[in-house]
């Protein structure tokens, strides 16, 4: 039998790239998806706080396990700071999609940077950065760049302006940094439009799905 994995999303923008990243694993895993945009909308209005996020995420996780999941990947980076508290409530694994990403980049790059568009992701990115810097022994200061105009453009349906601003920001960052973390899956597609030499220094959590599962004991059945 295949190992049953649930993925919790907060925007439909991630569904297509996530599905593509999961395709090579489908012979051994079965994946199902849970989408809840409301929690992200509330975080944008009221702030990314534990009082809001923890009970909301706990409810989603409980339903995913009731649906038969053996493990859960939370794909929303804005929810990342609260996953460990949620994990303490359940016996089965609840995983942060971006943990392996940060660990890899901070272990292999000496001057990394973190790029995002949604302001709700800045606090989670800082939390995970401090955790992984200590774990990896990284001494460099890590800048956090928020492309707010790109996020607004995407909200207004202007994908072209969004992608152009993200690509231009990546190009500028590449002048001073040797590794660029895309801290949201929703901007991962921009990487495909970059020149090959630039694309090689840009990293997404989708690059590490298999490692994320294996590191938490969710091996193939």
VMD Tcl script that draws the C-alpha trace (Angstrom):
set ca {
  {0.00 0.00 0.00}
  {1.04 3.58 -0.59}
  {1.81 5.94 2.28}
  {-0.99 8.50 2.62}
  {0.22 12.12 2.82}
  {-1.95 15.22 3.22}
  {-0.85 18.68 2.10}
  {-2.35 21.77 3.70}
  {-2.43 24.87 1.46}
  {-3.66 28.43 1.97}
  {-3.70 29.57 -1.67}
  {-4.64 27.84 -4.94}
  {-1.54 29.41 -6.51}
  {0.59 26.56 -5.12}
  {-1.52 23.67 -6.40}
  {-0.01 23.37 -9.88}
  {3.68 23.54 -8.86}
  {3.10 21.23 -5.91}
  {1.35 18.67 -8.10}
  {4.27 18.77 -10.53}
  {6.81 18.28 -7.75}
  {4.87 15.31 -6.37}
  {4.57 13.46 -9.69}
  {7.85 11.49 -9.33}
  {6.73 10.20 -5.92}
  {3.25 8.97 -6.80}
  {4.23 5.33 -7.30}
  {4.97 5.01 -3.58}
  {2.87 7.78 -1.95}
  {-0.75 8.84 -2.26}
  {-1.30 12.57 -1.76}
  {-4.46 14.50 -1.01}
  {-4.90 18.24 -0.69}
  {-6.65 20.54 1.77}
  {-7.06 24.21 0.78}
  {-8.10 26.92 3.25}
  {-7.62 30.49 2.00}
  {-9.50 32.01 4.91}
  {-6.67 31.62 7.42}
  {-4.27 33.52 5.14}
  {-6.84 36.28 4.63}
  {-7.23 36.59 8.39}
  {-3.47 36.69 8.94}
  {-3.15 39.49 6.39}
  {-5.86 41.47 8.22}
  {-5.10 40.67 11.87}
  {-1.44 39.66 11.91}
  {0.35 36.33 11.97}
  {-0.13 35.40 15.61}
  {-0.24 32.10 17.46}
  {-3.64 32.94 18.94}
  {-5.04 33.00 15.41}
  {-2.95 30.41 13.60}
  {-2.51 27.58 16.12}
  {-6.17 26.61 16.73}
  {-6.98 27.12 13.05}
  {-4.13 24.92 11.88}
  {-4.86 22.34 14.57}
  {-8.35 21.94 13.17}
  {-7.04 21.41 9.65}
  {-4.47 18.89 10.85}
  {-7.03 16.96 12.87}
  {-9.29 16.68 9.82}
  {-6.39 15.55 7.65}
  {-5.59 12.72 10.06}
  {-9.27 11.83 10.23}
  {-9.10 11.55 6.45}
  {-6.45 8.87 6.74}
  {-3.16 10.77 6.47}
  {-0.04 9.10 7.85}
  {1.78 12.44 7.69}
  {1.05 16.06 6.79}
  {3.07 18.70 4.98}
  {2.06 22.31 5.67}
  {2.93 24.10 2.43}
  {2.11 27.61 3.66}
  {5.34 29.22 4.88}
  {3.33 31.79 6.84}
  {2.14 28.95 9.10}
  {5.66 27.59 9.59}
  {6.30 29.10 13.09}
  {3.33 27.26 14.54}
  {3.90 23.77 13.15}
  {6.04 22.58 16.05}
  {3.35 23.47 18.58}
  {0.82 21.65 16.43}
  {3.14 18.63 16.23}
  {3.10 18.36 20.02}
  {-0.66 17.74 19.85}
  {-0.44 14.77 17.47}
  {1.53 11.52 17.31}
  {1.91 11.41 13.53}
  {4.29 13.79 11.70}
  {3.25 17.36 10.85}
  {5.99 18.86 8.68}
  {7.16 22.32 7.66}
  {7.72 22.32 3.92}
  {10.55 24.85 4.13}
  {12.70 23.31 6.88}
  {14.93 21.23 4.59}
  {15.18 24.13 2.14}
  {16.67 26.51 4.71}
  {18.94 23.84 6.12}
  {20.34 23.02 2.68}
  {20.95 26.62 1.65}
  {22.47 27.66 4.97}
  {24.74 24.60 4.89}
  {26.01 25.14 1.35}
  {25.94 28.92 0.79}
  {27.95 31.54 2.65}
  {25.90 34.61 1.64}
  {22.25 33.60 1.31}
  {19.22 35.88 1.01}
  {15.48 35.26 1.46}
  {12.93 36.59 -1.03}
  {9.17 36.81 -0.56}
  {6.15 38.77 -1.79}
  {3.57 38.27 0.97}
  {4.35 40.37 4.10}
  {2.80 37.68 6.34}
  {5.80 35.51 5.51}
  {8.48 37.85 6.89}
  {8.05 36.88 10.54}
  {8.06 33.11 9.79}
  {11.13 33.50 7.55}
  {13.01 35.27 10.32}
  {12.08 32.60 12.87}
  {13.22 29.77 10.64}
  {16.35 31.65 9.60}
  {17.51 32.12 13.18}
  {16.83 28.47 13.95}
  {18.69 27.19 10.90}
  {21.60 29.64 11.19}
  {22.29 28.28 14.66}
  {21.94 24.69 13.51}
  {24.19 25.16 10.45}
  {26.71 27.52 12.06}
  {26.06 30.27 9.51}
  {27.54 33.59 10.64}
  {26.45 35.85 7.77}
  {23.57 38.29 8.09}
  {20.65 37.10 5.99}
  {18.57 39.86 4.33}
  {14.81 39.50 3.90}
  {13.43 41.12 0.77}
  {9.67 41.65 0.44}
  {8.34 42.45 -3.04}
  {5.09 44.04 -1.86}
  {4.24 45.54 -5.25}
  {4.56 42.12 -6.84}
  {2.13 40.67 -4.32}
  {-0.39 43.43 -5.00}
  {-0.03 42.88 -8.74}
  {-0.73 39.17 -8.34}
  {-3.77 39.89 -6.18}
  {-5.05 42.08 -9.01}
  {-4.51 39.34 -11.56}
  {-1.41 40.91 -13.11}
  {0.88 37.87 -13.15}
  {3.23 39.42 -15.71}
  {4.09 42.40 -13.49}
  {4.45 40.10 -10.49}
  {6.86 37.77 -12.25}
  {8.88 40.62 -13.73}
  {9.47 42.30 -10.36}
  {10.46 39.00 -8.72}
  {12.86 38.15 -11.56}
  {14.45 41.62 -11.46}
  {14.88 41.36 -7.69}
  {16.54 37.95 -8.02}
  {18.95 39.38 -10.60}
  {19.92 42.22 -8.24}
  {20.37 39.87 -5.29}
  {22.63 37.59 -7.32}
  {25.26 40.32 -7.43}
  {25.92 40.01 -3.67}
  {24.54 36.60 -2.68}
  {25.36 33.02 -3.63}
  {22.02 31.46 -2.69}
  {18.51 32.89 -2.92}
  {15.64 31.25 -1.06}
  {12.17 31.64 -2.57}
  {10.25 31.51 0.67}
  {6.85 30.98 -0.96}
  {5.86 28.27 -3.39}
  {3.66 30.80 -5.18}
  {6.75 32.51 -6.64}
  {8.58 29.31 -7.56}
  {7.46 29.44 -11.19}
  {9.49 32.63 -11.78}
  {12.64 30.52 -11.60}
  {11.75 28.89 -14.93}
  {12.09 32.24 -16.71}
  {15.61 32.92 -15.40}
  {18.86 32.33 -17.31}
  {20.43 28.94 -16.42}
  {23.35 30.40 -14.44}
  {20.96 32.46 -12.32}
  {18.45 29.65 -11.94}
  {21.11 27.43 -10.34}
  {21.45 29.72 -7.33}
  {17.71 30.00 -6.63}
  {16.09 27.44 -4.30}
  {12.49 26.42 -3.55}
  {11.06 24.12 -0.91}
  {9.64 22.01 -3.74}
  {13.21 20.91 -4.50}
  {13.25 18.98 -1.23}
  {9.85 17.24 -0.97}
  {11.35 13.74 -0.99}
  {13.91 14.66 1.69}
  {11.21 16.28 3.82}
  {9.24 13.05 3.89}
  {12.24 10.77 4.40}
  {13.73 12.87 7.21}
  {10.63 12.30 9.30}
  {10.34 8.56 8.79}
  {7.70 8.70 6.07}
  {9.58 6.25 3.89}
  {8.06 4.33 1.05}
  {5.88 1.44 2.17}
}
mol new
graphics top color blue
foreach p $ca { graphics top sphere $p radius 0.5 }
foreach p [lrange $ca 0 end-1] q [lrange $ca 1 end] { graphics top cylinder $p $q radius 0.2 }
display resetview
